[in-house]
Structures are given as structure tokens and as C-alpha cells.
Amino acid sequence: MKTILVVDDERNIVELVRLYLEKDGFGVIAAADGEQALELHGRHDPDLVILDLMLPKVDGFEVCREIRRRGETPILMLTARSDDVDSIVGLELGADDYVTKPFNPRALVARVKAILRRAGPGARLDRPLEVGPLRVDPRRREAHVGSRRLALRPREFDLLAALARDPGVVLTRDALLEDVWGTDFPGETRTVDVHVAELRKALAPDGPVIETSRGYGYRLIAPS
């Protein structure tokens, strides 16, 4: 059983997240402030931390910094702000992903599963990815083809990173939706197609190619 540490000072959010995580077979421990979060993290060594930014005693940024100093526990940050400032700072500190409040609890669980699936035993979620001349840096959220930096929107970057983690492997549209968007979107796989089209423009003419597997999905391959 995977153990998730949920850190939030709003009890109703903690209980809601606990309900959905336990329903999916996860073990849950909870902390109401940053100080308790660090104590529980050290004692239980959870498989993933869901971390609110606005916490009493020790804020979420400092908790994230300390957890990352200790090791590579995946961190999913919660932020109540709709702008990108907090999420960018959190990602720079080493968080693996973020969700903005209010959130769909089923989508949150799907995001947790996607992070754990990508992590695998001992994997680093923030390691740079290379496919031919393409280099994707998840921690800095930067992508380059050679010396050329790609100007990507957040979802385009996430989609490119998902493809770059398994170069040459065909990933289904449904798998990409769950991995990048955090949940299924029945009947909306066109969302992936639109973002792939934009990525192809950004990668051309000297970057890797995103090939279509008709009726199935996509794969990223290095240029020949």
C-alpha cells in the first residue's frame, strides 16, 4: 500500500482528500501545519506528499525545500491562487506538480497516480530528459532543441515531457490525458491532438518528430 502524506490546515479538505485516496487503496497520514508535516515525513517516509502552500508555523515553500533536501519524495502542491507565481516557485523548489484550489478530488487522485507511475522505484521526476537534440528540464520547466529555447505553454510543456519520458513508445491519448491533465476527459481526446499540433510546430524543423499511431496515440522519436 502506498502512503500519502496530506498537509493542509483546512480539515474539510484533508478529510475529502483522505476519503478519495483511501477509496483507491492508498494509506493516508495527515498534518495540519508545516512543522508537523516535516515530523511525519521523517517518521513515515511517505511515497508522496500533497502539500498546501499556506500553512501555519512553517509554510509550504519551506516544507518543500526541506523535503527535497532530504531526498526525492514526490510532492504535489496545492495552491489557492489562480496565477502562476506560487506554482512556478514551488516547481523551482522541487515540487513535481501542482493543483489549484478548488479542485476535483477524482482529478487529484488521478494526478497522484500519474506522478507515482512516472516516479517508479527510485526514479527522479525532475531529471533532465534528452531525445536527440531535444533537452527537457522538468525542474526549470525549460525545453531546448540544440541552443534554441522552445516557447511552450504549460500544458504543451507537460505533454512534451510526458512523451520525452518514453521516447519511441506509443502512448495512448487516454494515457496522455490522465498524465498531463490529471484525469480522463471522455470524448475529449481531441484536446491531445490540438496540443500535439502546436508541439510539432515548436519542434520543427530540427527537433524530434511526434509520430501518430493511427487510432491509438503518439510517440516521440529523434530525428534521423
SULJO-V153882 format. One record per helix or strand of 2 or more residues. SS is the DSSP state (hx for helix, st for strand). FROM is the first residue (numbers start at 1). TO is the last residue. If there is no record, write none. Layout:
ss=SS from=FROM to=TO
ss=SS from=FROM to=TO
//
This chain:
ss=st from=3 to=7
ss=hx from=11 to=23
ss=st from=27 to=31
ss=hx from=34 to=44
ss=st from=48 to=52
ss=hx from=60 to=70
ss=st from=74 to=79
ss=hx from=85 to=93
ss=st from=97 to=100
ss=hx from=105 to=119
ss=st from=129 to=131
ss=st from=134 to=137
ss=st from=142 to=145
ss=st from=148 to=149
ss=hx from=154 to=165
ss=st from=171 to=172
ss=hx from=173 to=181
ss=hx from=190 to=203
ss=st from=209 to=213
ss=st from=217 to=221
//
